[in-house]
Amino acid sequence: MTNPVLAESPLPIPSIPKLQTQVLLHKARQPYEVETARKVPILESGELLVQVQAIGLNPIDWKSADYGFALPAFPCINGREFVGRVIQQTSTQRPDIRVGDIVLSVCTDYRDFRKSAFQEYAAVNDFSAVRIPSSIHAPSAAAVGVAFVTAAIGLGVCLGLTFPGPETLQLIDLLDVAKSQPKSEIPEDVHEEVFDAIPPSNRPHTGDWILIYGASSVTAQIAIQLAKWAGLKVLAVASLQKHGDRLRLLGADKVIDRHDLSKAAEQIRSELRVPIRFAIDTVGSETAQWCQNFLASRTGVQVRRSFFQNVTNYLGLSSSSLLHLICLTDTPKVKNTNVRIHKVPIKLFHTNRTIGRMVGQWLSILLGTGDLQLPDTVFEDGGLDMVQPGLQRIKSGELSGKRRVIRLSDPQNGS
Ligand SMILES: NC(=O)c1ccc[n+]([C@@H]2O[C@H](COP(=O)([O-])OP(=O)(O)OC[C@H]3O[C@@H](n4cnc5c(N)ncnc54)[C@H](OP(=O)(O)O)[C@@H]3O)[C@@H](O)[C@H]2O)c1
């Protein structure tokens, strides 16, 4: 396929190869393997073909392999975000993106292996491709895509937070945008989260507090910034010694040490005498349980097990004062009906053109203005061979709030 803008591109565009190298997972609980002579994706309408230059590694990449979830078929190609150069375009829907441009892809559509990051060439939906401004160091953007999309959709859709739009964007109200879509354009399994999960009267107000547990995680670092722009106050729970300074710099109003959670709850109780109706847990079931109990305790709502059911609430709240907890990783084992549990409907990013476009455009502008503080990032050269060892290092916990980005060599520009 030819593209009229090809001649204007400053760098030579490679011809499109038929075969490429990919990183494959043949079975759960086995290491990834690098394999050559694999097919290059064939584009469908409305897609870009991108030569991958830098891959951001995410915890899901090792967790899904180790625990055997989110692996739709074998061999599986994983990888949730990458930056690369557009070498082919099948539509004219994105006049702002041309062959030769650098884009960030956030691969929420993990069922379509053509779009996964762990390969040399990948397909990207044109509507959600994030154009990388030439003013920034492009591989850095590979560290922030998944975290931004998760935090934006989590805060914006699950809680209905609104954000001041940078530059040309008006006020960003993702919940209103999502609700105004025809139901047929929102996947059925997220209808409840989009259309029913938060009543209008429950949406946060300026000055409300939000508790962010696991606040040093990269997703939380972005969530802190978005929450502050939306006018909330942020109570961050994390390792105070390791991350306190950084979290304050990002805007956290209060940072509490995570190592003794009973002590943490007591400290918050004595130092912060305001209601807290919103929380995010980024870590797991037990910490989500702590967050839920914490929210409930602020209103005097108790969580108790009954003989006959796991879920009991003794002091019902009116629907306008429900409490809201976003769980990124797992939900509390014992539920409290006064605390609504939210799971981020992240698939909106690739299933709904309007939302995908809006979130992608927002991130592109923020990268250009420099308003969004990116996570500390460890860059590593060596290409696809470094994926498996890189994931092992994330799993070991040594990165501690940083992202690891693997750079692939790009023979066309010598980098
Ligand atoms: N549902 C979704 O759509 C979605 C999307 C994105 C991510 N996720 C999930 O969200 C989680 C966070 O992702 P991420 O990429 O932001 O993670 P990340 O940056 O890799 O998180 C690492 C951080 O987590 C902190 N941490 C680990 N265990 C902790 C604990 N018990 N208490 C407090 N902090 C703890 C570590 O703190 P220390 O430095 O103190 O060890 C470290 O700073 C992952 O489980 C990921 O799979 C879900």
The ligand as a Gaussian input file, in Angstrom:
#p B3LYP/6-31G(d) Opt

LIG

0 1
 N       -7.100000      -3.562000      36.163000
 C       -6.391000      -2.932000      35.270000
 O       -6.894000      -2.524000      34.227000
 C       -4.946000      -2.690000      35.560000
 C       -4.214000      -1.825000      34.747000
 C       -2.883000      -1.566000      35.083000
 C       -2.300000      -2.207000      36.172000
 N       -3.041000      -3.099000      36.889000
 C       -2.450000      -3.779000      38.052000
 O       -2.220000      -2.784000      39.032000
 C       -1.094000      -3.120000      39.804000
 C       -0.118000      -1.954000      39.792000
 O        0.449000      -1.842000      38.484000
 P        1.693000      -0.907000      38.225000
 O        2.181000      -1.183000      36.875000
 O        1.318000       0.480000      38.575000
 O        2.682000      -1.519000      39.311000
 P        4.201000      -1.209000      39.651000
 O        4.550000       0.174000      39.290000
 O        5.053000      -2.283000      39.106000
 O        4.110000      -1.366000      41.239000
 C        5.261000      -1.481000      41.993000
 C        5.043000      -0.768000      43.312000
 O        4.067000      -1.486000      44.077000
 C        4.412000      -1.318000      45.438000
 N        3.926000      -2.420000      46.271000
 C        4.132000      -3.737000      46.105000
 N        3.551000      -4.426000      47.110000
 C        3.009000      -3.509000      47.950000
 C        2.281000      -3.598000      49.169000
 N        1.980000      -4.771000      49.724000
 N        1.871000      -2.447000      49.739000
 C        2.138000      -1.255000      49.161000
 N        2.820000      -1.111000      48.020000
 C        3.257000      -2.228000      47.422000
 C        5.932000      -1.352000      45.449000
 O        6.299000      -0.605000      46.566000
 P        7.755000      -0.746000      47.260000
 O        8.666000       0.052000      46.405000
 O        7.541000      -0.157000      48.612000
 O        8.076000      -2.208000      47.288000
 C        6.311000      -0.700000      44.126000
 O        6.668000       0.651000      44.288000
 C       -0.518000      -4.404000      39.190000
 O       -1.004000      -5.516000      39.909000
 C       -1.096000      -4.405000      37.796000
 O       -1.179000      -5.706000      37.251000
 C       -4.341000      -3.329000      36.629000

